[in-house]
Amino acid sequence: MRNTIDKITRDLNNIELRDTLDYVVMALLDTQNQIIKASGIMEVVKREEEAKAKIRELRMRKVSNE
């Protein structure tokens, strides 16, 4: 990824602009990684809630069978 960013910014003569663009791209990549992690965490939370609901259902069945 670093090489791709360098290829894009290599032709820019303005060093400040190149550095700014580099910073923006890196920030976007970091944001993308955080979103991916958050979506993974949300999936885990969803599965956990589903498991808890199934456990509650099984407990209710057990109580009603007794």
LUMROVEX-666721 format. One record per residue: x, y, z of N, C-alpha, C, O in turn; residue number from 1. Coordinates in pm, 1 decimal, m for minus. Atoms other than C-alpha are relative to their C-alpha. Layout:
BEGIN
(pt (X,Y,Z),(X,Y,Z),(X,Y,Z),(X,Y,Z),NUM)
...
REM end
This chain:
BEGIN
(pt (81.9,m118.8,0.0),(0.0,0.0,0.0),(86.5,125.5,0.0),(55.1,224.5,m66.0),1)
(pt (m91.5,m114.4,m5.1),(285.9,233.6,79.5),(52.0,33.0,m139.9),(62.3,150.3,m175.9),2)
(pt (m50.3,m22.7,135.5),(420.9,187.2,m274.5),(m105.2,65.4,m87.7),(m72.8,151.9,m169.1),3)
(pt (108.2,m58.2,78.8),(83.0,271.0,m425.6),(m15.6,147.6,32.0),(m31.2,229.8,m58.3),4)
(pt (10.5,m140.7,m39.8),(61.0,592.9,m226.7),(116.6,79.0,m56.8),(98.2,189.9,m106.8),5)
(pt (m117.9,m68.0,53.5),(414.5,684.0,m329.7),(m11.8,22.3,m150.5),(27.4,127.7,m200.5),6)
(pt (17.4,m14.9,144.9),(331.7,623.3,m697.8),(m97.3,112.2,m32.7),(m76.7,187.9,m127.6),7)
(pt (99.9,m104.1,24.4),(28.1,849.8,m675.6),(58.3,138.0,27.9),(34.8,231.8,m48.3),8)
(pt (m48.5,m131.9,m41.9),(209.5,1132.4,m499.0),(135.3,36.8,m60.0),(179.2,150.9,m45.6),9)
(pt (m135.1,m23.9,52.1),(545.7,1101.5,m676.6),(5.2,118.3,m96.9),(100.6,196.0,m95.0),10)
(pt (m1.6,m104.1,102.4),(451.1,1337.2,m959.6),(m39.2,137.6,53.0),(m33.0,235.9,m20.8),11)
(pt (35.7,m130.1,m55.6),(336.8,1613.1,m727.1),(127.2,76.2,34.9),(213.4,25.4,106.7),12)
(pt (m119.1,m80.5,m25.9),(594.0,1891.5,m717.3),(m5.5,67.4,136.2),(97.8,90.1,199.2),13)
(pt (16.1,m69.4,m126.4),(453.2,2059.9,m410.0),(11.7,m101.1,114.2),(m75.6,m185.9,132.3),14)
(pt (m26.4,95.9,m107.5),(598.6,1872.9,m112.9),(m108.2,7.3,107.5),(m150.0,m95.2,161.3),15)
(pt (103.6,m14.9,m102.5),(341.6,2017.0,128.1),(m129.3,m68.1,m44.5),(m194.8,m134.8,35.6),16)
(pt (119.7,64.9,53.5),(55.9,1899.9,m95.4),(15.9,m151.7,2.6),(m76.6,m224.4,39.0),17)
(pt (m27.3,143.9,0.1),(216.4,1558.1,m131.6),(m11.2,m57.2,141.2),(m70.8,m163.0,161.3),18)
(pt (7.0,46.1,m138.7),(255.6,1525.1,245.8),(m143.6,0.8,51.9),(m185.4,m89.5,124.4),19)
(pt (140.0,m8.7,m42.4),(m102.8,1638.3,301.7),(m80.8,m114.3,m59.3),(m159.2,m178.2,10.9),20)
(pt (71.3,109.3,65.4),(m236.3,1388.8,49.2),(37.9,m133.6,63.3),(m47.8,m218.9,86.1),21)
(pt (m47.4,122.0,m65.0),(m24.8,1116.3,204.9),(m68.0,m17.8,135.9),(m112.4,m127.4,170.1),22)
(pt (64.2,4.7,m131.9),(m164.5,1201.8,549.0),(m147.8,m36.4,m12.5),(m198.9,m117.4,64.8),23)
(pt (143.0,26.7,19.2),(m524.2,1199.2,419.3),(m22.7,m146.1,m36.5),(m113.2,m210.2,16.9),24)
(pt (15.0,139.7,41.3),(m480.7,860.8,251.3),(23.4,m93.4,118.5),(m51.4,m189.3,137.2),25)
(pt (m27.7,84.6,m115.8),(m328.2,709.6,564.3),(m114.0,8.2,102.4),(m149.8,m92.3,163.8),26)
(pt (112.7,m15.4,m92.5),(m611.4,852.2,777.2),(m121.6,m77.1,m50.2),(m193.0,m138.9,28.8),27)
(pt (112.2,75.0,57.3),(m869.0,703.4,538.9),(19.1,m150.2,18.4),(m75.8,m221.8,50.5),28)
(pt (m27.5,142.3,m19.6),(m701.4,363.9,556.8),(m20.2,m39.9,145.6),(m73.4,m147.0,174.6),29)
(pt (18.5,27.5,m142.2),(m697.7,382.6,935.4),(m148.9,m5.2,34.1),(m193.5,m92.4,108.7),30)
(pt (144.4,m2.0,m22.6),(m1067.1,473.7,936.9),(m64.8,m126.2,m54.8),(m151.8,m185.3,9.3),31)
(pt (53.5,122.0,60.9),(m1142.8,184.8,702.9),(27.7,m120.4,90.6),(m60.5,m203.6,111.9),32)
(pt (m34.8,110.9,m89.8),(m960.4,m55.7,935.7),(m84.5,2.3,126.9),(m126.2,m102.6,176.0),33)
(pt (82.7,m11.1,m120.2),(m1152.7,77.3,1236.0),(m143.5,m43.1,m28.2),(m206.8,m107.7,55.4),34)
(pt (136.0,40.2,37.8),(m1483.7,29.6,1052.1),(m8.4,m151.5,m12.7),(m105.3,m212.8,32.0),35)
(pt (m2.2,146.0,15.7),(m1388.9,m327.6,963.0),(1.6,m67.4,137.2),(m71.0,m164.1,159.9),36)
(pt (m5.8,56.4,m135.4),(m1299.2,m400.5,1326.4),(m133.4,16.6,71.5),(m181.3,m76.0,136.9),37)
(pt (127.8,m26.0,m66.8),(m1620.7,m239.1,1452.0),(m109.4,m91.5,m53.2),(m192.8,m139.8,23.4),38)
(pt (103.4,87.9,55.4),(m1833.5,m442.4,1213.4),(19.8,m143.0,49.5),(m77.3,m215.5,71.0),39)
(pt (m27.9,132.1,m56.4),(m1662.1,m757.4,1337.0),(m47.4,m10.5,143.4),(m103.2,m112.4,184.0),40)
(pt (44.8,m2.4,m139.0),(m1732.1,m659.8,1696.1),(m152.2,m4.4,5.7),(m209.6,m73.7,89.6),41)
(pt (146.8,m0.8,2.0),(m2096.2,m589.5,1610.5),(m54.2,m138.7,m32.8),(m157.1,m179.6,21.1),42)
(pt (42.7,136.1,34.2),(m2125.4,m935.8,1456.8),(11.2,m90.8,122.2),(m76.4,m174.0,146.0),43)
(pt (m18.0,79.3,m121.7),(m1990.0,m1090.3,1777.3),(m110.6,32.1,100.3),(m167.1,m58.3,161.9),44)
(pt (105.8,m40.8,m93.0),(m2236.9,m889.5,1986.9),(m133.6,m58.4,m44.2),(m211.4,m106.1,38.4),45)
(pt (125.0,55.4,53.2),(m2521.8,m999.6,1760.3),(m9.7,m149.4,30.9),(m113.4,m197.1,76.9),46)
(pt (m0.8,144.4,m27.1),(m2423.0,m1366.3,1793.1),(m17.2,m28.1,149.0),(m85.4,m122.9,187.9),47)
(pt (12.1,17.0,m144.8),(m2390.4,m1328.7,2168.8),(m145.1,19.7,44.2),(m195.7,m56.3,126.7),48)
(pt (140.4,m25.0,m34.3),(m2741.7,m1183.6,2193.3),(m88.8,m115.2,m46.4),(m182.0,m154.4,23.9),49)
(pt (76.3,115.2,49.2),(m2878.2,m1467.8,1980.4),(18.0,m120.7,92.3),(m77.6,m192.5,121.4),50)
(pt (m27.7,112.6,m89.9),(m2710.3,m1722.1,2207.6),(m72.5,18.5,133.1),(m128.7,m76.7,187.1),51)
(pt (70.2,m26.8,m125.8),(m2851.7,m1554.9,2519.0),(m149.6,m24.7,m15.5),(m213.4,m79.3,74.5),52)
(pt (143.3,21.2,24.0),(m3200.2,m1561.0,2366.3),(m32.2,m148.8,m5.3),(m134.8,m191.6,47.4),53)
(pt (21.8,144.6,6.6),(m3169.1,m1932.4,2292.5),(9.8,m63.5,138.5),(m67.5,m153.5,171.4),54)
(pt (m14.0,51.4,m136.5),(m3051.7,m2001.1,2647.5),(m125.6,31.5,80.6),(m176.7,m54.2,152.7),55)
(pt (123.5,m36.4,m70.6),(m3351.4,m1808.2,2786.2),(m116.0,m88.8,m44.2),(m196.3,m133.4,37.8),56)
(pt (106.6,85.3,53.1),(m3581.7,m2007.4,2558.4),(9.8,m141.6,56.8),(m91.2,m200.1,96.0),57)
(pt (m18.6,134.5,m54.8),(m3433.3,m2337.7,2674.2),(m36.2,m5.4,148.3),(m95.3,m103.2,194.2),58)
(pt (34.5,m5.0,m142.6),(m3469.3,m2235.0,3039.2),(m151.6,4.2,18.3),(m206.4,m62.0,106.4),59)
(pt (146.4,m8.9,m9.3),(m3834.7,m2142.9,2981.7),(m63.7,m135.6,m30.1),(m159.3,m175.9,36.2),60)
(pt (51.8,133.4,33.1),(m3897.5,m2481.1,2819.6),(19.8,m96.2,116.7),(m68.6,m175.2,149.9),61)
(pt (m31.3,88.5,m112.2),(m3728.7,m2657.4,3109.9),(m95.9,25.4,115.8),(m147.7,m68.2,176.7),62)
(pt (89.8,m36.2,m109.6),(m3937.3,m2468.4,3364.8),(m142.2,m45.8,m30.9),(m211.0,m97.5,57.1),63)
(pt (137.2,39.1,34.4),(m4261.2,m2534.9,3175.7),(m16.7,m152.1,m2.8),(m127.7,m201.9,15.8),64)
(pt (6.4,146.4,0.3),(m4177.3,m2906.7,3150.1),(m0.1,m57.8,141.2),(m40.3,m172.3,161.6),65)
(pt (m8.4,51.8,m138.3),(m4124.4,m2937.8,3526.2),(m128.9,7.6,69.9),(m138.5,m31.8,186.2),66)
REM end
